[in-house]
Amino acid sequence: MTIDLTTEAVAKLGPRELISTLKQVDPGDPALKDLDIDVIARGIDPRKLGKDEFADLLGVLGTLADGGADLDLAKMDAQNFARIISRASKDQVEAVTSRPGLRERVLDEVFRRMEAHFRSERAGATRAVVHFHLTGGFDGDDVYEVVIEDARCTINKGATRDPRATVALGPVEFLKLATGNASAPVLFMTGKLKVQGDLGFAAGFMSLFTIPKA
């Protein structure tokens, strides 16, 4: 059976039809070469999907990308990425971050985008290391290290240097924060974000990055 993967055909699919269609496609199908990840993104409305269906969709995109299809989340426009995360419910994000492989893929992508969206003009001569501890990992917290120096931002997985501040929060809260859908002060005041070290620096940390508008 030939599956129509033209932009026009994909744009007409409902969210559930899209998941079903993508699950039937072989990663090596030549038709995938003409399929734009942002066309898919524009057709995604998490509010029309069940808790696990949102994770299913991101999961099948990851599987296709691993198989060689040009559908990696890294290719998705920042606004589209922010929009789908902003519309996802707490349960949907938790479903994503509870799946081995998918949790790592999404968190890695968000931190990669932080590196790309760093605003060096705001950093000036700032030199700092911030550790993010994302709770609920499969072997304890997932730790990401953000190093700011020489007007550059570098992301490391795991801790390699002493931090100026350590921030601990759940993956749901982190994803909302990183896409402009949560406020760090509010998360802190409600106990959903904890800081050790330089509290003042941590409070203004996200201002060093361009937060995409959903």
C-alpha positions as CSV (number, residue, x, y, z in Angstrom):
1,M,0.0,0.0,0.0
2,T,1.3,3.4,-1.0
3,I,1.0,6.1,1.7
4,D,0.5,9.6,0.6
5,L,3.1,11.8,2.4
6,T,2.8,14.9,0.4
7,T,2.6,18.2,2.4
8,E,-1.0,18.6,1.3
9,A,-2.0,15.1,2.4
10,V,-0.3,15.3,5.8
11,A,-1.8,18.7,6.5
12,K,-5.3,17.3,6.2
13,L,-4.7,14.5,8.7
14,G,-6.1,14.8,12.2
15,P,-3.7,14.1,15.1
16,R,-4.6,10.5,15.5
17,E,-4.6,9.8,11.8
18,L,-1.1,11.3,11.7
19,I,0.2,9.0,14.4
20,S,-1.4,6.0,12.7
21,T,0.1,7.0,9.3
22,L,3.6,7.6,10.6
23,K,3.6,4.3,12.4
24,Q,3.1,2.6,9.0
25,V,5.9,4.3,7.3
26,D,9.3,2.7,6.8
27,P,12.1,5.2,7.8
28,G,13.7,4.5,4.4
29,D,10.6,5.4,2.4
30,P,11.8,8.0,-0.2
31,A,8.5,9.9,0.3
32,L,9.8,11.0,3.7
33,K,12.5,13.1,2.1
34,D,9.9,15.6,1.1
35,L,8.1,15.7,4.4
36,D,8.9,18.8,6.5
37,I,9.0,18.4,10.3
38,D,7.3,21.7,10.6
39,V,4.4,20.6,8.5
40,I,3.8,17.8,11.0
41,A,4.3,20.2,13.9
42,R,1.7,22.6,12.6
43,G,-0.8,19.7,12.6
44,I,-0.1,18.8,16.2
45,D,-2.5,20.0,18.9
46,P,-1.9,18.1,22.1
47,R,-5.3,19.2,23.4
48,K,-6.8,16.8,20.8
49,L,-4.7,13.9,21.9
50,G,-4.9,11.6,24.9
51,K,-2.1,11.4,27.5
52,D,-0.2,8.6,25.8
53,E,-0.9,9.7,22.2
54,F,1.2,12.8,22.5
55,A,4.1,10.6,23.7
56,D,3.3,8.1,20.9
57,L,3.6,10.9,18.3
58,L,7.0,12.2,19.6
59,G,8.1,8.6,19.9
60,V,7.3,7.7,16.3
61,L,9.0,10.8,15.0
62,G,12.1,9.8,17.0
63,T,12.0,6.3,15.6
64,L,11.8,7.6,12.1
65,A,14.6,10.0,12.7
66,D,16.8,7.3,14.1
67,G,16.1,5.3,11.0
68,G,17.4,8.0,8.8
69,A,14.3,10.1,8.1
70,D,14.8,13.9,8.1
71,L,12.3,14.3,11.0
72,D,14.6,15.1,14.0
73,L,13.2,17.4,16.6
74,A,16.3,19.6,16.1
75,K,14.9,20.6,12.7
76,M,11.6,21.8,14.2
77,D,11.1,25.6,14.2
78,A,11.5,27.1,17.7
79,Q,8.0,28.6,17.8
80,N,6.4,25.3,16.7
81,F,8.4,23.4,19.4
82,A,7.3,25.9,22.1
83,R,3.7,25.7,20.9
84,I,3.3,22.0,21.2
85,I,5.0,22.0,24.6
86,S,2.9,24.8,25.9
87,R,-0.3,23.1,24.8
88,A,0.6,19.8,26.3
89,S,-1.0,18.9,29.6
90,K,1.0,18.0,32.7
91,D,-0.1,14.3,32.2
92,Q,1.1,14.4,28.6
93,V,4.5,15.8,29.4
94,E,4.8,13.3,32.3
95,A,4.0,10.5,29.8
96,V,6.8,11.7,27.5
97,T,9.3,12.0,30.3
98,S,8.5,8.6,31.7
99,R,9.5,6.8,28.6
100,P,13.1,5.6,28.3
101,G,14.8,7.2,25.3
102,L,12.0,9.7,24.7
103,R,12.7,11.5,27.9
104,E,16.4,11.9,27.1
105,R,15.6,12.9,23.5
106,V,13.3,15.7,24.5
107,L,15.4,17.0,27.4
108,D,18.6,16.9,25.2
109,E,16.8,18.9,22.6
110,V,15.6,21.6,25.0
111,F,19.2,22.1,26.4
112,R,20.6,22.1,22.8
113,R,18.2,24.9,22.0
114,M,19.3,26.8,25.1
115,E,22.8,26.7,23.8
116,A,21.7,28.0,20.4
117,H,19.4,30.7,21.9
118,F,22.0,32.2,24.3
119,R,22.1,36.0,24.3
120,S,25.8,36.8,24.5
121,E,25.1,40.5,24.5
122,R,23.3,40.2,27.8
123,A,25.9,38.0,29.4
124,G,28.8,40.4,29.0
125,A,31.7,39.2,31.1
126,T,29.6,36.8,33.1
127,R,31.4,33.5,34.0
128,A,29.2,31.0,35.7
129,V,28.3,27.3,35.9
130,V,24.7,26.3,36.6
131,H,23.7,22.7,37.3
132,F,20.1,21.6,36.5
133,H,18.9,18.5,38.4
134,L,15.7,17.2,36.7
135,T,14.0,14.9,39.0
136,G,12.3,11.6,38.3
137,G,15.0,10.0,36.0
138,F,15.4,6.3,35.7
139,D,18.7,6.3,37.6
140,G,18.2,9.3,39.8
141,D,18.2,12.9,38.7
142,D,19.2,13.8,35.1
143,V,21.9,16.4,35.5
144,Y,22.8,19.0,32.8
145,E,25.5,21.6,33.2
146,V,25.3,25.0,31.7
147,V,28.7,26.8,31.4
148,I,28.7,30.5,30.5
149,E,32.1,32.1,29.8
150,D,33.8,34.1,27.1
151,A,30.3,35.2,25.9
152,R,29.4,31.7,25.0
153,C,27.1,29.0,26.4
154,T,28.1,25.3,26.5
155,I,25.9,22.5,27.7
156,N,27.3,19.3,29.3
157,K,25.5,16.2,30.4
158,G,26.6,15.5,34.0
159,A,28.5,17.7,36.3
160,T,32.1,18.5,35.4
161,R,32.7,21.8,37.3
162,D,31.7,23.4,40.6
163,P,28.4,25.3,40.1
164,R,27.6,28.9,41.0
165,A,24.0,27.7,41.4
166,T,22.2,24.4,41.4
167,V,18.6,24.3,40.2
168,A,16.3,21.3,40.9
169,L,12.9,20.9,39.4
170,G,10.7,18.3,37.7
171,P,10.9,17.8,33.9
172,V,7.3,19.1,33.4
173,E,8.2,22.4,35.1
174,F,11.5,22.6,33.3
175,L,9.9,22.2,29.9
176,K,7.3,24.8,30.6
177,L,10.0,27.2,31.9
178,A,12.2,26.7,28.9
179,T,9.4,27.4,26.5
180,G,8.2,30.5,28.2
181,N,5.1,28.9,29.8
182,A,6.1,29.1,33.4
183,S,7.7,31.7,35.6
184,A,10.8,30.9,37.6
185,P,9.8,33.1,40.6
186,V,6.4,31.5,40.7
187,L,7.8,28.0,40.6
188,F,10.3,28.9,43.3
189,M,7.6,30.5,45.5
190,T,5.4,27.4,45.1
191,G,8.2,25.0,46.0
192,K,8.4,23.4,42.5
193,L,11.8,24.9,41.9
194,K,14.6,24.7,44.4
195,V,17.9,26.6,44.3
196,Q,21.2,26.1,46.1
197,G,24.0,28.7,45.8
198,D,23.7,32.1,44.3
199,L,19.9,32.7,44.4
200,G,20.1,36.2,42.9
201,F,22.0,34.9,39.8
202,A,19.7,32.0,39.4
203,A,16.6,34.3,39.5
204,G,17.8,36.1,36.4
205,F,19.4,33.2,34.6
206,M,16.7,32.6,32.0
207,S,16.9,36.2,30.9
208,L,20.2,35.2,29.2
209,F,18.3,33.2,26.7
210,T,15.8,34.0,23.9
211,I,12.6,32.3,25.0
212,P,10.5,31.4,21.9
213,K,7.0,32.7,21.7
214,A,4.4,29.9,21.3
